[in-house]
């Protein structure tokens, strides 16, 4: 059974917010951030924001803020790694293990899915999305989250490839 907190939304309906998954994700991500490198800490914060954004998806304003933060942190981290470590060159080289290739591949695919996800999300937020577009937003979002989860879990294979 999922722990929830009941709140009132603007239209007067009562909604349950899943707190247990959000609390577990928070503890997990802060532990990772404290025990690894600063880059992995940023990736953990991005993943935490994404988990919380999904947990609070019925609170549209909070969902949009959290997902925007997650996506911004993810894209910013990718750009930082490219500028400081030639991430693409490293990924194309022969020096990565299969788990590291999995990390790079799933993380890259998740980031590429952000463009249509943000487009459809902004359209929905403005109230302009058709039913099919809302469904596509959810489906693309689930795909991006699954890829991001695989990237997050395989991120630990990158420990030892560089310092902090």
Wavefront OBJ file of the C-alpha trace (Angstrom):
o trace
v 0.000 0.000 0.000
v 1.299 3.415 -0.956
v 1.534 6.182 1.664
v -0.234 9.310 0.489
v -0.965 12.811 1.665
v -4.353 14.183 0.681
v -4.527 17.738 -0.575
v -7.100 19.927 -2.240
v -6.521 21.003 -5.811
v -7.700 24.269 -7.332
v -10.881 22.670 -8.676
v -11.865 21.447 -5.198
v -11.181 17.753 -5.787
v -9.053 15.735 -3.384
v -5.859 14.187 -4.708
v -3.452 11.717 -3.121
v 0.271 12.377 -3.460
v 2.494 9.291 -3.244
v 4.963 10.106 -0.499
v 6.692 6.784 0.121
v 8.371 6.513 -3.328
v 9.373 10.161 -3.113
v 10.897 9.698 0.348
v 12.805 6.558 -0.703
v 14.114 8.310 -3.827
v 15.190 11.315 -1.747
v 17.192 9.190 0.691
v 18.740 7.160 -2.145
v 19.772 10.201 -4.173
v 21.226 12.131 -1.238
v 23.200 9.036 -0.221
v 24.597 8.689 -3.745
v 25.407 12.393 -3.892
v 27.328 12.189 -0.619
v 29.210 8.975 -1.453
v 30.381 9.585 -5.031
v 31.645 12.442 -7.221
v 30.156 15.951 -7.599
v 29.020 15.082 -11.138
v 27.236 12.004 -9.854
v 25.743 14.181 -7.134
v 24.303 16.506 -9.788
v 23.010 13.508 -11.739
v 21.419 12.220 -8.530
v 19.709 15.556 -7.924
v 18.409 15.521 -11.494
v 17.104 11.985 -11.044
v 15.509 12.935 -7.707
v 13.774 15.908 -9.331
v 12.495 13.568 -12.056
v 11.183 10.987 -9.562
v 9.478 13.717 -7.559
v 8.084 15.273 -10.746
v 6.503 11.949 -11.637
v 5.263 11.381 -8.091
v 3.559 14.789 -8.135
v 2.342 14.640 -11.741
v -1.239 15.481 -10.754
v -0.032 18.790 -9.341
v 0.696 20.228 -12.777
v 2.607 23.349 -11.729
v 4.852 21.420 -9.334
v 5.265 18.634 -11.921
v 6.371 21.129 -14.577
v 8.818 22.833 -12.202
v 10.414 19.586 -11.036
v 10.643 18.107 -14.523
v 12.077 21.357 -15.872
v 14.735 21.234 -13.154
v 15.538 17.576 -13.906
v 15.840 18.177 -17.635
v 17.895 21.346 -17.191
v 20.318 19.596 -14.826
v 20.628 16.599 -17.167
v 21.295 18.677 -20.267
v 23.635 20.985 -18.362
v 25.611 17.997 -17.083
v 25.893 16.535 -20.589
v 27.163 19.881 -21.929
v 29.609 20.223 -19.030
v 30.965 16.715 -19.634
v 31.324 17.396 -23.341
v 33.202 20.665 -22.770
v 35.471 19.408 -19.983
v 35.955 15.746 -20.881
v 35.127 15.301 -24.577
v 32.308 12.941 -23.605
v 31.386 12.118 -27.212
v 34.988 11.273 -28.106
v 35.297 9.060 -25.036
v 32.000 7.339 -25.812
v 33.098 6.634 -29.380
v 36.434 5.188 -28.262
v 37.202 1.560 -27.449
v 37.992 2.137 -23.768
v 34.478 1.734 -22.327
v 33.141 -1.437 -20.732
v 29.740 -2.773 -21.793
v 28.130 -1.301 -18.642
v 29.674 2.094 -19.429
v 28.369 1.882 -23.008
v 24.930 1.093 -21.556
v 25.207 4.197 -19.353
v 26.207 6.482 -22.225
v 23.610 5.038 -24.608
v 20.629 5.153 -22.261
v 21.550 8.602 -20.964
v 21.923 9.984 -24.491
v 18.620 8.479 -25.647
v 16.834 9.898 -22.598
v 18.232 13.377 -23.286
v 17.148 13.135 -26.937
v 13.613 12.295 -25.801
v 13.461 15.519 -23.784
v 12.777 17.707 -26.858
v 9.406 16.179 -27.820
v 8.595 15.686 -24.136
v 9.095 19.367 -23.324
v 7.244 20.456 -26.469
v 4.202 18.338 -25.629
v 4.370 19.251 -21.950
v 4.388 22.977 -22.683
v 1.511 22.507 -25.085
v -0.451 20.646 -22.406
v 0.354 23.275 -19.800
v -1.076 25.976 -22.089
v -4.202 23.834 -22.535
v -3.554 23.376 -26.258
v -2.731 19.650 -26.316
v -5.086 17.214 -27.971
v -5.935 13.942 -26.206
v -3.456 12.054 -28.412
v -0.723 14.599 -27.618
v -1.317 14.184 -23.887
v -1.108 10.409 -24.316
v 2.103 10.785 -26.334
v 3.535 13.038 -23.613
v 2.888 10.286 -21.053
v 4.294 7.524 -23.291
v 7.437 9.474 -24.224
v 7.808 10.456 -20.573
v 7.648 6.820 -19.459
v 10.232 5.873 -22.077
v 12.544 8.722 -21.080
v 12.172 7.817 -17.404
v 12.979 4.136 -18.032
v 16.050 5.129 -20.045
v 17.067 7.685 -17.400
v 16.680 5.031 -14.699
v 18.928 2.634 -16.636
v 21.408 5.489 -17.123
v 21.275 6.391 -13.439
v 21.846 2.812 -12.290
v 24.647 2.190 -14.795
v 26.250 5.549 -13.912
v 28.191 3.838 -11.137
v 30.204 1.947 -13.728
v 31.814 5.311 -14.528
v 33.398 5.591 -11.058
v 37.133 5.582 -11.427
v 37.127 7.033 -14.963
v 38.140 10.432 -13.618
v 38.202 12.566 -10.533
v 35.303 14.483 -8.900
l 1 2 3 4 5 6 7 8 9 10 11 12 13 14 15 16 17 18 19 20 21 22 23 24 25 26 27 28 29 30 31 32 33 34 35 36 37 38 39 40 41 42 43 44 45 46 47 48 49 50 51 52 53 54 55 56 57 58 59 60 61 62 63 64 65 66 67 68 69 70 71 72 73 74 75 76 77 78 79 80 81 82 83 84 85 86 87 88 89 90 91 92 93 94 95 96 97 98 99 100 101 102 103 104 105 106 107 108 109 110 111 112 113 114 115 116 117 118 119 120 121 122 123 124 125 126 127 128 129 130 131 132 133 134 135 136 137 138 139 140 141 142 143 144 145 146 147 148 149 150 151 152 153 154 155 156 157 158 159 160 161 162 163 164
